[in-house]
Amino acid sequence: MAKEVTKRSENYSQWYNDLVVKADLAEQSAVRGCMVIKPYGYAIWEKMQSVLDGMFKKTGVQNAYFPLFIPKSFFSREAEHVAGFAKECAVVTHHRLMNDPDGKGVVVDPSAKLEEELIVRPTSETIIWNTYKNWIKSWRDLPILCNQWCNVVRWEMRTRLFLRTAEFLWQEGHTAHATSEEAQAKAYEMVQVYADFARSCLALPVIVGHKSPNERFAGALDTLTIEAMMQDGKALQAGTSHFLGQNFAKSFDVTYQSKEGTQEYVWATSWGVSTRLMGALIMAHGDDNGLVLPPALAPIQVVMVPIFKTEEGHQAILDKMYEIKKGLEAMGHSVKIDDRDTLRPGFKFAEWELKGVPVRLAMGERDLANSTVEIARRDTLTKETVGLEGIEQHIHALMDDIQNNIYEKALQFRESNIRKCDDWEEFKTEIQKGGFLLCHWDGSAETEQKIKDETKATIRCIPIDSCVCEEEGKCIYSGKPSNRRVVFAISY
Amino acid sequence: MAKEVTKRSENYSQWYNDLVVKADLAEQSAVRGCMVIKPYGYAIWEKMQSVLDGMFKKTGVQNAYFPLFIPKSFFSREAEHVAGFAKECAVVTHHRLMNDPDGKGVVVDPSAKLEEELIVRPTSETIIWNTYKNWIKSWRDLPILCNQWCNVVRWEMRTRLFLRTAEFLWQEGHTAHATSEEAQAKAYEMVQVYADFARSCLALPVIVGHKSPNERFAGALDTLTIEAMMQDGKALQAGTSHFLGQNFAKSFDVTYQSKEGTQEYVWATSWGVSTRLMGALIMAHGDDNGLVLPPALAPIQVVMVPIFKTEEGHQAILDKMYEIKKGLEAMGHSVKIDDRDTLRPGFKFAEWELKGVPVRLAMGERDLANSTVEIARRDTLTKETVGLEGIEQHIHALMDDIQNNIYEKALQFRESNIRKCDDWEEFKTEIQKGGFLLCHWDGSAETEQKIKDETKATIRCIPIDSCVCEEEGKCIYSGKPSNRRVVFAISY
């Protein structure tokens, strides 16, 4: 095998990096913290975009595009927002280079200093609400339901491919409503869209819940989240949806005339998922042989490898493979025939396993004579030899099987690593083993902070559904009364 | 009518701005030179993206994503490139803001100065070739055929919505090849993709040709272009494809081992179209009532307006409209029923005309009783009353009709505004009237520059096809011998 992957049990973190780089998903660029997303990785992201975009549009959301740059002063407008954002960011101060008068190359032209610095957007609430101000006059202009697919920049000090990069790709939805109820319902609707998407497309079980006040988005009254468990037992926040109240409307003076003729501030939501989902996909399903891609997101769903001794046999096998390919493509599947003449079949098998292709077909001369083919499943690493009669229908059904199996496996893993805990000493030991602990919490930010300081664990969410948490008890840290359990974990 | 549009004959430039803003395509943002693309405008851009992306992929191109930022030093590597680019650009110098010690708000943290400034990409040849260096070792790694859809920034001093903005959206393809012939063939293939797209989708006739050396992309050995004529007779460059030779490979030291075992520099192309195509679409087809959208790009292809006196009649008309809508949607058409109760039909008609919807159906109670409907075509502004029997097929066929008619109209306009010219005095007068002049040119940069200085006209291209230009003659300016005519025009 050409590319060795570190075992998860040896070094989980290195295993992750190996998968990202060796499966050709992404790599570091010459610019600190910014990644290059390679064609194979980008093809997966495109599939995610396409499915999500369709789901958004079904809820009435439209796409738009807002500027990359935000005037520095905009960040000062919303007090909590500026505290939470806009500190570590890319600041544009000049608009021209010039030839270096002292030598070769180019230098910044000092005479081209901007009057006001521009910030490369870390998120777009401010510039969007400054725009909405002109779009909204009357209740008839509401709701506004916009989304944009774009790049954002947050100057992270420690970066990891997909999980935390200075520049990343995402979508950010920004909606404007006449009432608080309508905005809250929209925030809830969108987090459920994310949960559906995670489960059905990423094959990723998630817990939907509210963030504790400490963990809310800067400027939000409520943050809803989907939380997933990775194979090391850590939590990964995979998407958030915020109810922003009237904070941005007040900061940017966005009001509407109600049916009754009064001027009212507008209510807001925002919600987003990013290329971080690529990290979740890799870490939730991958194994020591490489990626395991759910068929719904696999750029190549079926790969076929011919195995032959004679040129005559080679051609006959290829002819049959093209026939099967045609049938599968007509059913909507993406198929690749790997006929590279410089590589041995074993090398090809390992490469497509590394890249997570759900189904591999191998056919030799004897297979062809017997009208059979060998089918290997990436998720179970099992092989079976089946007849060619009805092979397309067989593979078509197998796709659903694999998609479901990957989900079920991840769900079982999560279920066996989530448990109730009611003792603080036990908590301190257990939380280091990974997994989610369902514990009572007294609801105070102080307790939450102390638990974090002592164990690094945070409240991932106060679950809405997915587990039965409503019961009376005592806070695991303070012993004060509590009426529901929350999810604690160490997170990415 | 609610929104007045300036007439083209009164003020063509104001007419254009009116269409962009009043048809809800785009608007200026709070950031100088950066636009907001509104949902209706973005929906058109999405359709362009979708069609083009499919065409690219059919040629074997894959999408990827490269960083937004480029280290300043990269621009000094390719001598011609730095001369042509990277002067007017957005320069990131710092990576942190801090609370203003002297008051409210935030200021740039002087201690967070970057060691090397970063440039927001104006185009990505440099960062991409720096990346390709690691991807290419052997002839087996070639060709590389990557494209990215992204935003770029060029600090333009005078901006116009879509036509010239500081930030714009585009795609940039970057390919790497083993031979010069293969790279040149790719550059040619892609300019033909653009020409096909312009003709079939934008309904825009274009002339395909080579740029003169003066007008080449910075760092290219050859630039191919598609040039379109706007209704004021000016030319608009709608897409370019560059053969870059080995310039970037040499600057970034990208070599491959050939089959014969020698180390060779790699050959390159790049090619792009941008949101400027939105400007071309508006200016090529719009009229004094607003946009005229080709059905292939219309976010709404059919709008239906009910006209009623009684609530009973209203409901009956709506029921019929939903039935027609369902039929049309099953045929792949996008349909909107405008049932807003606060607006009169005449207002709605004007609004959908302004927005360029290809077909409008109006149905009154008498129509319903007669099983008829009134169909209005946006391109011809004609109306006809037709029976409801087979209405879906009728409209389906009408879409092709309209698409073709819009193209034919633009083609006729261009043909009647393109002419040969062999006299310098005539040239100086004629060029100011708009339109393309086919003239002999001696091939020298000096002559080209003098013609530009005296008339503002430039050589738009040396046509490959689209018109018969190969003939002997004398340069219109210098009188020196020439063996082909080139296209002169004043351009956007």
Interface residues (C-beta under 8 A of the other chain):
Chain A: E27 S29 A30 V31 C34 M35 V36 I37 K38 P39 Y42 A43 W45 E46 Q62 N63 A64 Y65 F66 P67 L68 F69 I70 P71 K72 S73 F74 F75 S76 V82 A86 K87 E88 C89 A90 V91 V92 T93 H94 H95 R96 L97 M98 K104 G105 V106 V108 E117 L118 I119 V120 I127 N130 T131 N134 R140 C146 C150 N151 V153 W155 E167 L169 T342
Chain B: E27 S29 A30 V31 C34 M35 V36 I37 K38 P39 Y42 A43 W45 E46 Q62 N63 A64 Y65 F66 P67 L68 F69 I70 P71 K72 S73 F74 F75 S76 V82 A86 K87 E88 C89 A90 V91 V92 T93 H94 H95 R96 L97 M98 K104 G105 V106 V108 E117 L118 I119 V120 I127 N130 T131 N134 R140 C146 C150 N151 V153 W155 E167 L169 T342
